[in-house]
Amino acid sequence: MNLFKKVVIVIGLLALLGACATVSEQKLKLAQQSVERGAYNQAFDHTALSLQAEIANQKALALFSEVSEGAYRQKLAEIEQAKAIADWDRAAYAYDRIIALNKTVQKIQLSLKLYIEKNRVSNTNLKAMDRLLQLQPRHVNEARSVAYEKAAEAHYLSGQRYAAAQTHRQASSEFNKALSFINPYKNALSLASKSKHLADLADAKLYYGYGVQDVQNHQHRAASIAFAKADEFIHGFKNAHLLAIKYKNIADQEDALTHYVKGEQLAANQDYRSAVKEFEVSRSFVADFRDVHRLIPHYTDLANRADALKHYQQAMHHMDQYKFSQAATEFDQANAFLPGFRDATEMAKRARSFIPPDSHQLKALVQQSVSNGIPLSWLHDVHRGYTEDVVVNSIRVIKRGHFNQRREFWPYRIRLIGTCDLEIDKVNEQVVAFDTVVDFRLFRDDFGDWRAKYR
């Protein structure tokens, strides 16, 4: 391996170690904040992550023992509170958390032992490490089993009470919760299935009744949904499936007609775009409803023509206002709605050709226009000689006039500041400054490029 590759590997390892240290410190800071709030379980998780990122983080090592004891203490207190009010679900889940704490502690201890074996550790650091290694897991497996048994029994008895009251959906839920703690548990599985069937049957009857009422009220869409719901609870319940299809078709016809009529009304008012939307909604309910297949393209074409005309007229208005950038955009829009609309393409091109140059372009054009010299009238108290090597240092637009559409130029009044070489005779040449106000015309040449010409 050459020297370059070795250096790259070393740099990469240093960067990786730096990143780990950063993560470790970030998690440690979160842990300290959690301790200040008394949230020891959160502090435990953050400190564990800090040590997983950097097992030798001394601050994290010192804190881990404290937060571990605090987390155990809080969960054991929570269990006692839950037992006092027979909240066995909460007690069972708290035991699960303690078992998870045990596993994390053992994992950190194993990593620390491996670190000590491979690295030299000072006596001061070793004390903090020894304290962490002395942490003992809390043996709660037997108590957890008791809590699980009591939680399962509580939900089983609750399920029986709901079943006796014919509240079958809640009964099914309670039997399933019992099974979530101990599976199998007594006959909870069969009771859960039986309760679910009875609940589904009751709901199927209920929604079938809703469907019948909706038909009587001529609410065919609602009826279709109700019958479909009944069939979802009990597949094949009575004739619910057939009725759901029947009344969906009737509702689709009704809604198709409603939107068709709206489309006709909008078309009569020349709101073609909205009319098309209504005809499309009509077709979404019934694909071949009346003549929507013909009306949609017909009114789409009319809408496109109307929108193209609107944008074209707006573009012409912008042209009259010398707003050539906006005009070009509007001509493009007209062409987008109806390709080839009138002369929109050429007008867009023409409008863009009239957009005046920006300040940087303007300065370059002015500089180019004086490349062969400037009039002596631009210089104060100079009456003979000629100029060359003109340098325009700065320009300031005093005024830009209205665009001359007939002759196609922009008039500018510009203050120029610069220098030039003034040659009075062959032996008398000097650099002089100028600061003057000049009128310019900006126009396109035969090749379409901007040119500036002073007057």
N, C-alpha and C positions, 0 to 999 in steps of 0.2 A: 504493500500500500504506500503510495507516494505521500510526501509531506502535505500537499494541498488537501488531499482527501482526509487526512488525519485532523487537520485544522478545522475542516468543515464539520466533521463528526463531533469534535470537542465543542465547537460553538453551538451546534444543535443540542447537545446534552445540557450545556449551561443554560440555554434558552428554555429547555423543558423543565429543568430544575427551578428556574426563576418563575415560570408559570405556575408550577405546583405550589411554590412558597406563597405566591400571590393568592391563590385559591385558599390555601390554608389560613392565611391571615384574614381574608374576607369572611370565611366561615367562623373563625374565632371571634371576630368583632360582632357578628350576629348572635353568637352564643352569649357573649358578655351582655349584650342588650337584653336578651331573653332572661338572663339571671336577674337583671335589675327589675324586670317586671314580675319576677317570681314564677316565670314559665319554665320550669326545669325540664319538662319533656322536650320542648322545643330546643332548649339549650343543649340537652343531651344529643339530639340529632345533629345540630350544627357543630358541636365539638367533635363528634365522631367523624363527620365529614372532613373537618380540619385535620384530624390525625390520619385519616386515610390518604389525604393529599400530602402530608408531611409528618411521618410518625415521630420525628425528633423535635417537633415544635414544643419547646419547653413550657410555654404559657398554656398551650392546649393540654399538655400532659398534667400540669398542676390543676387545671380546671376540671378535667374529666372526672376525677374521683368525686369532687364536690357535686357536680351536676348529676352523676350517676346515682349517688345516694339520694339527692333531692328528687329525681325522677321516680325512683323506687318508692320513696316515702309518699309522694303525691298519689301514685296509683294505688298503693295499699290503703291510703285514707279514702280514696274514691270508692274502693271495693267495700269498705266498711259502711260508708254512707249508702251505697246501693243495696247492701244486704238489709240494712235497717228498714228500708221501705219496700223490700222484696222486688227490687228492680234487677232481676237476674240477667237480663240482656246486658245491662251496663256492667255488671260485675264480671260476666264472662268475657266481654270485650276488654276490660281492664286487665284480666289475667292474660289474655292474648298479648297485650302490650308488654307486660312484664316478661313473658317468654321471649318476645322480640328484643327487649333490652338485654336479656341474658346472652342471646346469640351475638349481639353487637359487642358487648363487653368481652366475650371470649375471643371474638375475631380480632379486636384491638390488642388484647393480651398476647395472642399468638404472633401478630406482626411485631410487637414490641420485643418479645423474646428473640425473634430472629434478628432484629436490629442490634440488640445487645451482644449477641453471639458474634456478629460480624464487624462491630465498631467499638472503639475505645470510648468509654463514657466516664465523665468526671464524677467524683463522689457526690457532689451537689445534685447533679442531674439524676444520678442513680437513685437518690432518695425519692424523688418524685415518681420515677419509674416503678420503684418497689411498691409505693403506695397504690399505684394503679394495678400492679400485678396481684396485690392482696385483696382486690375486690372480689366478693363472693356472690355467685348467682343466687337468686331467690327461688327456692324450690316450691313451685306452685302448681305443678302438674295435677296432683291429686285434688287440690282445691278447685282448680279449673274444671276438672271432670264433674265435680259436684255442682258447680255453677251451671255448666252446660246441661246437666240432667235436670236441674230445677227450672232453667229457662225453657227447655223443651216441654217439661210438664206443664208450666204455666201457660204456654201457647196452646198446648193440646186441650187443656181444660177450657181456655177461652174459646177455642174453636168449637167445642161441644156446646158451650152456652149460646154462641151465635147460631149454631145449627138448630138447636132447640127453639130459638126465636125465629127460625126460617130466614135468617139474614145470611144467606148462603155464600155471597161473595166474600164477606168478612171472615166467615167460617173457613173457606178455602185458603184465604191468606194466612190465617192463624195456624192451620195444620201445616202449611208449607214452611212457616217460620219455625215450627217445632222440628221439622225435618232438616232445617238449616243448621241446627245445633247437633242433633243426633239422627243419623239416617242409616238404617230404618229405626223408627220409633213407634212402638206398639202398632196400631192399625192406622197411623196418621196418613200414610200414602193413599190408602183406599178411601179414607174419609175426605181427603183433599180432593181427590178425583170426583167422588160422589157430590161433594158440595159445589164444585165448579160446574158439574153438569146441571145440577138443580138451579144454580145461579144463571147459567147460560139459557136454560129453558125459560126461566122467569123473564129474563131480559128479551128473549125472542118473542114471547107472548106480548110483552109491553110494547116493543117497537112495531110488531105486526098491528097492534091496536092503534098506534099512532098513524100508521100508514092508512088504515081504513078511515080514520077521522080526516086525514089530509085529503083523501079522495073525495069525501063528502063535501069538503070545503074548496074543492077544485084547486088544491095546492099540489099539483102533480109532481113537481120537482121534489118537494119535501116528502111526498108519498114514496117516490122511487127510492130516496135515501133511506127512509124508515124501513121499507121492505128489505132493502139490501142489508141493512144493519141486522135485522131479524135473522136473515140467512147466514150472516157472519157468525152469530152466536150458536145457532144450530143449523148446520148445513142440511138443506132439504126440508126445512121447517115449513109444513103445509105447502102452499104454492107461492111462498114469499119470493123465490128467485124469479119465477115467471112474472109476477106482478111488478117486481122491481124493473125488469126489462120493459114491460108494457108501458108503465107510467114514465119511464125515462124517455122512451120514444115519443110519447105524447108531449112531455115537457119540452123535448128538443124541438118538436114541430112548433110549439107555442112560442118558444124563445126565438126560433129562426124567423117566424112571422113578425114578432115585435121589432126585431132589429132590421128586418127588411123594410118595414113601413117607415121606421126612422130614417133609413137610408134614402128612401124615396122623397121624404120631406126635405132632407138636407140637400139632395140633388136639385129639387125644385127651387131652393133658395140659393143655388149656385155655390154651395159649400161642398165642392166635389171631394176634397180630401177627407172630410169627416164622413161623407156619404160612403166612400170606399171602405172606411174602417167599420161602419155598421154592416155593410154587405159581407165583409170578411168575417165578422162575428156571426152573422146569420149562417154563413157557409160552415163555420166551425161546429154549429149544432147539427145541421143537415147538409151534407156535402153537395147534393144536387138540388137544393131548394130553389124552386122556380127557375128564374133565369139569372141567378147570381153569377154563374160562370161567364155570362156575357156582359153583365153590368159592371163587374169589377174592372176588367181591362178598359171598358169604354170610359168610365168615370175617372180611372187612373190617368188615362190620356188627357182628358179634359182638365184634371187637376194639375198635371204637369205643364200643360199649355198655359193655364192661368198663372201658375207660380213662375214659369219662365218669363211671361209678360211682365209680371210684377217686379221681378229682379231686373229685367232689362230697363224698365221705366225708371227704377231707382238708380240704376247705373247711369242713365242719361242725365238724371238730375245731378248726380255727383260730378259728371263731366262739366255741367254748366257752372258748378261751384268750384271747379279746379281741384276737386278731391279725387285725384286720379288713382290712388291706391285703392280706395273704397270702390271706385267705379270698376276697376279691373276685377275685384272680388265679386261684385254683383253680376258682371257679365259672365264670369265663370259659373256662378250659380244658375244663371239662366240657361247656359249651355249644358249644365249637369242635369237639369230637369228635362230638357228637350234638346238633345245633341243636334247641332246645326241650326239652332234657332236664330233666324234672321242673320245678322252679321256679328253675333255675339263674340265669336272667336276672334275675328279681326279687330273688333272694338276693344276687346280685352288686351290684345297685343298693343294696340295704339295707345290705350290708357297707360299701360306700363311704360311705354316709351316716353311719356310726358312726366313721369314721376321725377322730380328734381333730384340731383345728386346730393349725397350727404356732405357734411362739412369737410371731411378729409378729401373726398373727391373734388369738392369745389376749390380747395386750396391748390390741389395738383393741377386742375384745369387753368386756374389763374396763373400759376407759375409757368405752365406750358405756353400760355398766351403771350408772355413777356420774354420768352427765351431769346428773342432776337433784339431785345432792347426796349426801352420805354421812351415816351416823348419827353423832351426837355421841360415841357410845361409841368411835369410831375415834380421837378426839382425846383427848389426855391433859389431865386437870384442866379439862375444859370441860363445863358442865352446862346451859347455856341458849344460845339462839340457833338459827340455822339456817345451812346451808352452801350454797354455789353456786360456779360456775366451778371445778370440781374438775379438777385436772391430775394424771394418774398419770405420774410420772417413770420409774419402773422397777417391774418385778414379778419375783418369783422363785418358781418352783413348788417348794414344800416337799414336796408329796406329791400324786400323782394316784391316786385309788382305783380299784377295779374298776368296770367299766361296769355300770350298772344296766339289765339288759335288759328288765325288766318296765316300768319307767318311762322307759327310753331316755335316760339322761343320764350324763355323766362328772362325778364329784365331784373337786374340786380344793381343796387348801389352799395359799393363795398369800400371800406377804408383799408388801404394797403400800407404796410410798414415793411421796409426792407432796405437793401443796399445794392449798389451797382458800381461798376467801373466807369468813370467819365473820362473820355479821351478828348482833350481839346486840340492837341496836335501830337506829332510823333514822339515828342520828348516830354509832354505834359499830360500825365495820366494820374488820376487819384480815385480813391474809393469814397463815394458820397452816399449819404442816407436819404431816404425819401419817406414821407408820411403824407399821404394824399387820399382823397375820396374820388373814386372813378365809377362810372356807369359801365356795366357789362351786359352782354346778351349771351345766354347759354342756349345752345341749339344742338340738334343731332346732325352729323355730317352724312354724306351719301352712304357711308358704311354703317350707320346707326350708332356711331360713337359720339359722346358728348364733346362739344368744343366750346370754348369761351372766347369772346371777342370784345375788346374794350372800345369805347366810342370817344 
